[in-house]
Amino acid sequence: MRKFMSKFVSGMNLMVLALLAVTMTAAAQQPATAPQNPQPVAATQPAQSQSGQAPANLAPPTTMDQVVDRVILREKELIKFLSPRTPVVETYLQNLTQDPQLGPIPQDDHYFLGRMDLSESIDRSDYLDGKGKDTKNDSMEKHLLGEFTKKFKFQYQPLGFSWMIFADRNDFDRGHYDFHYVRREFLGDVRCLVFDLTPKKDAGRGRFLGRIWVEDQDFNIVRLNGTYARPQRNNYYFHMDAWRLNLVPGYWVPSYIYSEEGDFTAGHINKIAFKAQTRMWGYNLKTGPANDELTNIRVDSVKDDTPSAQDATPLAAEREWQQQAEDNVVERLQRAGLLAPEGDVDKILQTVVNNLEITNNIELPRPVRTRVLTTSPLETFSVGNTIVVSRGLIDVLPDEGSLAMVLSHELAHIVLGHNLGSQYAFNDRMLFSDEVTYQNLGFKHIPEEETAADKKAIEMLKASPYAQKLDSAGLFIKALQARAPQLSALLQAHLGNNIAENGTVTRLAQLATSAPALDWNKLDQIAALPLGGRVKLNPWDDKVEIVKSQPVAITSARDKMPFEVTPFYPRLTRYSAASAAAATTAAAAAPATTTTATTADASTTPSN
Ligand SMILES: [Zn+2]
């Protein structure tokens, strides 16, 4: 914080001060009106450099009208900048019902995952198909609406929760909108100018209506909050709160969108009530074949360093084969945006695995590795000696004991030699498009192996440092059981075995029998956390890190929100190459020897 402030003050040059003076005098009461003859704004401004840097050659705006022109220009530049990209888009939605004690709680849920094509017309294609798919409806539009389609017809486009990635894809200009300056406001570390936007009378349907926050150096939109105006009869637009992050120089990249509808006040009859989180990532994923790979080959460094001068023995060959399959799968999942690159979260998971291995005298021919699946549904699987845990599952685990429980099941598969995936040693099996990853890869064990892995896992846990912490693991299973019938989408595994089947938790369910009673009213009993509180996914490069927010005290049972989605409140900061490099270095250098890193105080939940 202190470090940031000094940087901020030193960066606050005269241009910004001049602008702020204008802001304070001229703008507070007077809306920035459109000129009589709206100019084609983009055409009157110099083109932006290809480097992706903010246009430094533009004179700083001196009137609020000029600020608005700059906002419009920057939005058009962002649309252009992102047009060749196809980020992963994930929406997780919980329909709500009113619980007298806990307030609105999930009634059922829906999950959508796809790649969004941000070129001329925004479109998206689905990752989910067949069993993993939300099969209640078959069009994307119906997917996004779930059961609501019976009551509401959506007119805008089958983009639903992703609409607010831009304010207005085609007509974000003075001809269609009035910009009313509101005030200045900090969002995190970033000082913003706040504008209310209203579509002009004749601007047509489906225009953005709401508020935008614009950072005060380059005038990029960093947050949009509102809805779309003038739906046709029987149509409906969601309310959305969309956040962008400064992940590349000069651009703020759409990252999170929160949607919420429903009124639980007395007397109100709910037609719809839901909350939904939409996350975008994988902006920097390669599209199509990697043509630039040849330039990266370092032939001189490739050397066979196997100690033996002989051919592999049959067993050694088998292990090589499995290693090859494992490497293929890990590489392919990462290329599809489904696996985070190696990072410091892996080191934390690795530490827990090591603790289990050491105390159980487990020695494996190859070290066990851990990786994070970038998606929300709660799932784990292993391929060869790599254990994969989903971001959503790490999010909701209350402590290290429950993390050890999750990892012990997959470690047990490895110890018992339940190796899966050797068919992926054939490289032709990696040649498929990202959207069909779930149809082409799968790591489900037969029921007998699941039972054996659970048994072995409990043995290992009882002999480990986590033996004293199994109450919390058992409580987690109880909490999951309490919510499982309502959360079938969150509990639908896409690559591994389901943790729950038909609303009943099956994975390590035995641990629940010895756990204390689940009591939502006991404020110091935190059995499971909300989604999104632990793992932060970088939408540009897919790296994951552990959130270091200060825990917020729980004051009522309604604060617990186990497995629930909540609004987003990212702490906005400006991109800095120095801090980006420092973060990378720190991640690489962090010795991750402390097993307490994942053990947030179990009496509090992390804030979003
Ligand atoms: Zn299993």
Residues whose N, C-alpha, C, O or C-beta is under 5 A from the ligand:
A	BS01	ZN	H445 E450 A453 N497
